[in-house]
Amino acid sequence: MIALSLTDIATAVTGELHLATADGALSAESLVGGTVHTDSREVTAGDIFVAKPGEETDGHLFAPAAVANGAALLVVERLLDVPVAQIVVADAVLALGDLATFVITTVRAAGRLKIIGITGSNGKTTTKNLLHAILQRVGPTVAAKASFNNEVGAPLTMLGVTDETRFLVAEMGASAEGEIARLVRMARPDIGIVLKVGLAHAGGFGGIEATVRAKSEMVTGLRPEDVAVLNADDDRVAGMAELTAARVVWFGESDRATVRASNIHGSRTGTTFTLHLPSGDSRSVSFRVLGEHHVMNALAAAAAADELGVPIDDIVAALESVTVAERWRMEVLGGRDDITVINDAYNASPDSMTAALKTLAQVRTPSGRSIAVLGEMSELGELAGDEHDRIGLLAVRLNISQLVVVGPAARRMHISTINEGSWDGESAYVETPDAAFELLRDTVKPGDTVLVKSSNSAGLRFLGDRLGKLYSW
């Protein structure tokens, strides 16, 4: 974080400053410029620790550990008996956002900082990583770690900017209406990207229309001088053009898109396609991230980079340098005996599950089998049953060789497949990831391609890691 006085920080978060009384303690005008954390284990000397109450524990309990690790300042909701400066606020999470807003405003006023916000039901983290890879070629760039995209993670990312930062790539997720709007007010993006609107988290939102309204908050908060980068191939996203004052740039495969892909060809080593930009310039791209569906994420990143003046050769070079979307996202493991494990079990929605199964069907070896190990798609609410049925039937239609369904919440996928007369024994159901591992260890053969896919809560990402290690050289 940029260096700020304790007084300025207290003013920014509307808090009450309490100074330590020990010799050598910081004064009200002392500058603090360390990293801001909500995890005491990550604190180092000079950092700021925000004691955030949680659902299962309370950050205030870990304040002494943060002090022991060298924290220079605590942001707390109650005064603690620790020998460092503290700012007492009414709500630590709101204070974190207020501090992020203050820092962003300060840095933006003093330099060339450009901010890109990304939202969508799927693909946010992949697009963020691709755009980060592109932009860091032309200037200092800050982007979220992992999936830091909520009311805590997003401001922590924003607080990482300095006076030298030229680009901030902010991933913005939500589980309810109003949350993206709040993040947009914090960051004030110059470019807002909306990737796709699907059924991810639809249960939490209360249905697809509420999801559309929530995702549209990315563009309704943009100004006329800003740019909205919208998916021309998704009707729900395309409709957002009418809701924004910003200039619209379209990406996709359709003729409507000005940043477009053609000649798309996928394989087990990635996807090749031709990238077309509004200038009329085009280049062939050898994109090594597995799955044709990731081409749309590459187009969104390219569209934003083009708007920021990045040359097409730098865009292509960066896209071709990325080999993994993110840990546990279409991550290719294994290799021994030509056995490939695709670990895509960090998140799952009907759209991403469909894309992953289609990729599995496409990249299997001619001599090997396609094996789908599937767990629950969470947060679908009343849609959960029907959507799990649909995925099971899709596995049948795609002629997946073997389906292994893991866990009671996903069992309907198994039931829907075995009810199909064309299948006889191709689907198995197990209760736990350990049981799935035992089954697969005995049945996977040389040349097989194994997809592991579920929502994070199902824990199959660790099963994917175990299988990848089992079949690695």
C-alpha positions in Angstrom: 0.0 0.0 0.0 1.1 3.6 -0.5 2.5 5.2 2.6 -0.2 7.1 4.6 -0.1 8.7 8.0 -2.1 7.1 10.8 -4.3 10.2 10.8 -5.1 9.9 7.1 -5.9 6.2 7.5 -8.2 7.0 10.4 -10.0 9.7 8.4 -10.3 7.4 5.4 -12.0 4.7 7.4 -14.0 7.0 9.7 -12.3 5.5 12.7 -10.9 6.5 16.1 -7.1 6.4 16.4 -5.6 5.0 19.5 -1.8 5.3 19.7 0.5 2.9 21.6 2.2 4.5 24.7 5.5 2.6 24.6 8.7 4.3 23.9 9.3 4.7 20.2 5.7 4.1 19.3 4.2 5.6 16.2 2.8 9.1 16.3 -0.4 10.3 14.6 1.7 11.6 11.7 3.9 8.5 11.3 3.6 6.9 7.9 2.5 3.3 7.4 2.9 1.7 4.0 3.0 -2.0 4.5 0.7 -4.6 3.0 -2.9 -4.9 4.3 -3.9 -8.4 5.6 -6.9 -10.1 7.1 -4.9 -13.2 7.8 -2.5 -12.8 10.7 -0.2 -15.5 9.3 0.7 -13.4 6.3 1.6 -10.3 8.4 5.3 -9.1 8.3 7.0 -6.1 9.8 5.3 -2.8 9.1 2.0 -4.3 7.7 -1.6 -3.5 8.6 -3.9 -6.1 10.1 -7.7 -5.8 9.7 -9.4 -7.8 12.4 -12.4 -9.0 10.5 -15.2 -10.9 12.3 -16.0 -14.2 10.4 -18.7 -16.8 10.3 -16.6 -19.4 12.2 -14.1 -17.2 14.1 -13.1 -13.6 14.9 -10.1 -11.8 13.5 -9.7 -10.0 16.8 -8.5 -13.3 18.4 -5.6 -13.3 16.0 -4.5 -9.7 16.6 -1.8 -10.7 19.1 -0.3 -13.1 16.5 -0.3 -10.2 13.9 1.5 -8.0 16.4 4.0 -10.7 17.1 4.6 -10.9 13.3 5.4 -7.2 13.2 2.1 -5.4 12.4 2.4 -1.7 12.7 -1.3 -0.9 12.8 -4.5 -2.8 13.6 -7.9 -1.9 12.3 -10.4 -3.3 14.9 -14.0 -3.1 15.9 -13.1 -3.0 19.6 -10.0 -1.7 21.4 -7.5 -4.5 22.2 -4.8 -4.8 24.8 -1.9 -4.9 22.4 1.1 -2.6 22.2 0.5 -1.1 18.7 -1.5 1.7 17.2 -5.2 0.8 16.6 -8.0 2.4 14.7 -11.4 1.4 16.0 -14.2 1.3 13.4 -17.8 0.3 13.4 -17.4 -2.3 10.7 -14.0 -3.7 9.7 -15.1 -5.0 6.3 -16.6 -1.6 5.3 -13.5 0.1 6.6 -11.4 -2.1 4.4 -13.4 -0.9 1.4 -13.2 2.7 2.5 -9.4 2.5 2.7 -9.2 0.9 -0.7 -11.4 3.7 -2.2 -9.1 6.3 -0.6 -5.9 4.7 -1.9 -7.3 4.2 -5.4 -8.4 7.9 -5.5 -5.1 9.1 -4.3 -3.0 7.0 -6.7 -5.2 7.8 -9.6 -5.0 11.6 -9.0 -1.2 11.4 -9.0 -0.4 9.1 -11.9 -1.4 7.1 -15.0 -3.4 4.4 -13.2 -6.0 2.6 -15.4 -8.4 0.2 -13.8 -10.1 -2.8 -15.4 -13.0 -4.6 -13.7 -14.0 -8.1 -14.6 -17.2 -9.9 -13.8 -19.3 -12.8 -15.2 -20.7 -16.1 -14.1 -17.7 -18.0 -15.4 -14.1 -17.1 -16.5 -13.3 -14.2 -14.3 -10.1 -15.6 -12.8 -8.9 -16.9 -16.2 -9.5 -13.6 -17.9 -7.9 -11.7 -15.0 -4.8 -13.9 -15.4 -4.6 -13.5 -19.1 -5.0 -9.7 -18.9 -2.4 -9.5 -16.2 0.0 -11.5 -18.5 -0.6 -9.0 -21.3 -0.5 -5.7 -19.3 2.6 -6.5 -17.3 4.5 -6.5 -20.6 3.9 -2.8 -20.9 3.8 -1.5 -17.4 3.6 -2.3 -13.6 0.4 -4.3 -13.1 -1.5 -5.3 -10.0 -4.0 -8.2 -10.2 -5.8 -10.3 -7.7 -4.3 -13.4 -6.1 -6.3 -16.5 -6.8 -10.0 -15.5 -6.8 -9.9 -12.4 -4.6 -13.1 -11.0 -5.9 -15.5 -10.4 -3.0 -16.0 -7.6 -0.5 -12.8 -8.6 1.3 -10.6 -9.9 -1.5 -11.2 -7.2 -4.0 -10.3 -4.3 -1.8 -7.2 -6.2 -0.6 -6.1 -6.4 -4.2 -6.9 -2.7 -4.8 -4.7 -1.8 -1.8 -1.7 -3.3 -3.5 -1.4 -0.3 -6.0 1.5 2.1 -5.6 2.4 5.4 -7.3 4.2 3.3 -9.9 1.3 1.1 -10.8 0.0 1.6 -14.3 -2.8 -1.0 -14.4 -5.0 -2.6 -11.8 -7.0 -5.7 -12.9 -9.8 -6.2 -10.4 -11.9 -9.4 -10.4 -15.5 -8.6 -9.1 -17.7 -11.4 -8.0 -21.0 -11.4 -6.0 -23.5 -13.6 -4.3 -26.2 -11.0 -4.1 -27.4 -7.9 -5.9 -25.6 -4.7 -4.9 -22.2 -6.3 -4.2 -20.7 -5.6 -7.6 -22.0 -2.1 -7.5 -20.2 -1.5 -4.3 -16.9 -2.8 -5.7 -17.4 -0.6 -8.8 -17.9 2.4 -6.6 -14.6 1.5 -4.8 -12.5 1.1 -7.9 -14.2 3.3 -10.6 -13.0 1.1 -13.5 -12.0 2.7 -16.7 -12.9 -0.5 -18.5 -15.6 -2.9 -17.3 -15.8 -6.5 -18.7 -18.8 -8.7 -18.5 -18.0 -12.2 -19.7 -21.1 -14.4 -19.4 -24.3 -14.7 -17.4 -25.2 -18.2 -16.4 -26.6 -20.2 -13.6 -23.5 -20.0 -11.3 -24.8 -18.9 -7.9 -28.3 -18.6 -9.3 -29.7 -20.1 -6.1 -28.1 -17.3 -4.0 -29.3 -14.6 -6.3 -32.8 -15.9 -6.5 -32.9 -16.8 -10.2 -31.3 -15.9 -13.5 -33.0 -12.5 -13.9 -31.5 -11.4 -10.5 -28.1 -12.7 -11.7 -28.4 -10.5 -14.8 -29.2 -7.5 -12.7 -26.3 -8.2 -10.5 -23.8 -8.6 -13.3 -25.1 -5.5 -15.1 -23.9 -3.5 -12.1 -20.5 -3.6 -13.7 -21.6 -1.4 -16.6 -24.4 0.7 -15.1 -21.7 2.4 -12.9 -19.5 3.3 -15.8 -19.1 6.9 -17.1 -19.4 8.1 -20.7 -15.6 8.3 -21.0 -15.3 4.6 -19.9 -15.5 1.4 -22.0 -17.8 -1.5 -21.5 -16.4 -4.8 -23.0 -19.3 -7.1 -23.6 -19.8 -10.6 -24.9 -21.6 -10.3 -28.2 -22.5 -14.0 -28.2 -24.4 -14.0 -24.9 -27.8 -12.3 -25.3 -28.1 -11.5 -21.6 -24.7 -9.7 -21.6 -25.4 -8.0 -25.0 -28.6 -6.5 -23.5 -26.4 -4.6 -21.0 -25.4 -2.3 -23.8 -28.6 -0.4 -23.3 -27.9 0.1 -19.6 -24.5 1.8 -19.8 -23.4 5.3 -20.6 -20.0 3.9 -21.6 -18.8 3.2 -25.1 -19.3 -0.5 -25.9 -16.7 -2.9 -27.4 -17.9 -6.3 -28.4 -16.0 -9.6 -28.3 -17.0 -13.0 -29.5 -17.2 -15.3 -32.5 -20.2 -13.7 -34.2 -19.9 -11.0 -36.9 -21.2 -8.4 -34.4 -18.0 -8.7 -32.4 -15.2 -6.2 -33.2 -12.7 -8.3 -31.3 -13.3 -11.7 -32.8 -12.0 -15.2 -33.1 -12.1 -17.4 -36.2 -10.6 -20.6 -37.4 -10.9 -22.1 -33.9 -9.4 -25.6 -33.5 -9.1 -27.4 -30.2 -6.9 -30.3 -29.2 -5.4 -31.8 -26.0 -2.5 -29.3 -26.2 -4.7 -26.2 -26.4 -6.5 -24.2 -29.1 -5.4 -22.4 -32.2 -7.5 -19.5 -33.5 -7.2 -16.2 -35.5 -7.5 -13.0 -33.4 -9.2 -10.1 -35.2 -9.0 -6.5 -33.8 -11.1 -3.5 -34.6 -8.2 -2.0 -36.5 -8.5 -4.8 -39.1 -5.2 -6.3 -37.9 -5.2 -10.1 -37.2 -2.9 -12.7 -36.0 -2.8 -16.5 -35.5 -2.7 -17.5 -31.8 -1.5 -20.8 -30.4 -3.3 -20.7 -27.1 -2.1 -23.5 -24.7 -4.9 -23.2 -22.1 -7.0 -26.3 -22.5 -10.6 -25.9 -23.6 -12.1 -24.0 -26.5 -14.4 -22.1 -24.1 -11.3 -20.3 -22.8 -11.0 -18.5 -26.2 -13.8 -16.2 -25.1 -11.8 -15.2 -22.1 -8.8 -14.6 -24.3 -10.9 -12.3 -26.5 -12.2 -10.3 -23.5 -8.6 -9.8 -22.3 -7.5 -8.9 -25.8 -10.3 -6.4 -26.2 -9.4 -4.6 -23.0 -5.7 -4.6 -23.8 -6.4 -3.2 -27.3 -8.4 -0.3 -25.7 -5.4 0.4 -23.5 -3.1 0.7 -26.5 -1.2 -2.6 -26.2 0.2 -3.7 -29.6 -1.3 -6.8 -31.1 2.1 -8.6 -31.1 2.4 -8.1 -27.3 -1.2 -9.4 -26.9 -0.5 -12.5 -28.9 2.9 -13.2 -27.2 1.3 -12.9 -23.8 -1.6 -15.2 -24.6 0.7 -17.8 -26.0 2.9 -17.6 -22.9 0.0 -18.8 -20.5 -0.3 -22.5 -20.1 -2.7 -22.9 -17.2 -5.8 -20.8 -16.6 -5.3 -21.1 -12.8 -4.6 -23.8 -10.2 -7.4 -26.4 -10.4 -8.8 -24.9 -13.5 -8.4 -27.2 -16.6 -5.0 -28.1 -15.1 -3.4 -30.9 -17.0 -1.7 -33.5 -14.8 -0.4 -37.1 -15.2 1.4 -38.2 -18.3 2.6 -41.7 -17.4 1.3 -44.4 -19.8 -0.3 -41.6 -21.8 -2.9 -41.1 -19.0 -4.1 -37.5 -18.8 -5.8 -36.0 -15.7 -7.6 -32.7 -16.2 -8.2 -31.2 -12.7 -11.0 -28.6 -13.1 -12.5 -28.9 -9.7 -12.1 -25.4 -8.2 -15.6 -24.3 -9.3 -18.5 -25.7 -11.3 -21.7 -24.3 -12.8 -23.9 -25.8 -15.5 -22.1 -23.7 -18.1 -18.6 -24.6 -17.0 -19.5 -28.3 -16.5 -20.9 -28.4 -20.0 -17.7 -26.8 -21.4 -15.5 -29.2 -19.5 -17.4 -32.3 -20.7 -17.2 -31.1 -24.3 -13.5 -30.6 -23.9 -13.1 -34.1 -22.5 -15.0 -35.6 -25.4 -12.9 -33.6 -27.8 -9.4 -34.3 -26.4 -9.6 -38.0 -25.6 -7.0 -40.1 -27.4 -8.4 -42.4 -30.2 -7.2 -45.5 -28.3 -8.2 -44.4 -24.8 -11.4 -43.7 -22.9 -12.9 -40.5 -21.6 -13.7 -40.7 -17.9 -15.6 -37.9 -16.1 -15.4 -37.7 -12.3 -18.1 -35.3 -11.3 -19.3 -33.8 -8.1 -21.9 -31.3 -6.9 -22.6 -28.0 -8.6 -23.4 -25.9 -5.6 -25.5 -22.7 -5.1 -28.1 -23.6 -7.7 -31.1 -23.4 -5.3 -34.3 -24.9 -6.7 -32.6 -25.5 -10.1 -30.1 -28.0 -8.7 -32.0 -31.2 -9.4 -32.8 -30.4 -13.0 -29.3 -29.1 -13.8 -27.6 -32.2 -12.3 -30.0 -34.3 -14.4 -29.1 -32.3 -17.5 -25.4 -32.8 -17.0 -25.8 -36.5 -16.6 -27.7 -36.7 -19.9 -25.1 -34.6 -21.6 -22.4 -37.2 -20.6 -24.5 -39.8 -22.4 -25.0 -37.6 -25.5 -21.3 -36.9 -25.6 -20.6 -40.6 -25.4 -18.3 -40.2 -22.4 -16.8 -43.7 -21.8 -17.2 -43.7 -18.0 -18.9 -41.5 -15.5 -18.0 -41.5 -11.8 -20.4 -39.4 -9.7 -19.1 -38.4 -6.2 -21.3 -37.5 -3.2 -25.0 -37.4 -2.4 -25.6 -33.9 -3.7 -24.5 -35.0 -7.2 -26.2 -38.4 -7.2 -29.0 -37.3 -9.6 -26.3 -37.1 -12.4 -25.8 -40.9 -11.9 -29.5 -41.7 -11.7 -30.3 -39.7 -14.9 -27.6 -41.6 -16.8 -28.5 -45.1 -15.7 -32.1 -44.4 -16.7 -30.9 -44.0 -20.3 -31.4 -47.3 -22.2 -28.2 -46.8 -24.2 -26.0 -47.0 -21.1 -25.2 -50.2 -19.3 -22.7 -49.9 -16.5 -20.9 -46.8 -17.8 -21.9 -44.8 -14.7 -20.8 -45.5 -11.1 -21.7 -43.7 -7.9 -19.5 -43.4 -4.8 -20.1 -41.5 -1.6 -16.7 -39.9 -1.1 -13.6 -38.7 -2.9 -11.5 -41.4 -1.2 -13.9 -44.1 -2.6 -13.6 -42.5 -6.0 -9.8 -42.7 -5.8 -9.9 -46.4 -4.9 -12.3 -47.0 -7.8 -10.2 -45.1 -10.4 -6.9 -46.5 -9.2 -8.2 -49.9 -10.2 -9.9 -49.0 -13.5 -7.9 -46.3 -15.3 -6.0 -47.7 -18.2 -3.1 -46.5 -20.4 -4.3 -43.8 -22.9 -7.3 -42.7 -20.7 -8.2 -39.1 -20.2 -9.8 -38.3 -16.8 -11.7 -35.1 -16.1 -12.3 -34.2 -12.4 -14.9 -31.5 -12.1 -17.0 -30.1 -9.2 -17.7 -27.0 -7.1 -15.0 -26.1 -4.6 -17.2 -27.3 -1.7 -17.2 -30.9 -3.0 -13.4 -31.2 -2.5 -12.7 -33.0 -5.7 -9.8 -30.7 -6.5 -7.7 -32.7 -4.0 -8.8 -36.0 -5.7 -7.6 -34.5 -9.0 -4.2 -33.8 -7.4 -4.0 -37.3 -6.0 -4.8 -38.8 -9.4 -2.4 -36.5 -11.1 0.4 -37.6 -8.8 -0.5 -41.2 -9.2 -0.2 -41.1 -12.9 2.8 -38.7 -13.1 6.2 -39.8 -14.1 
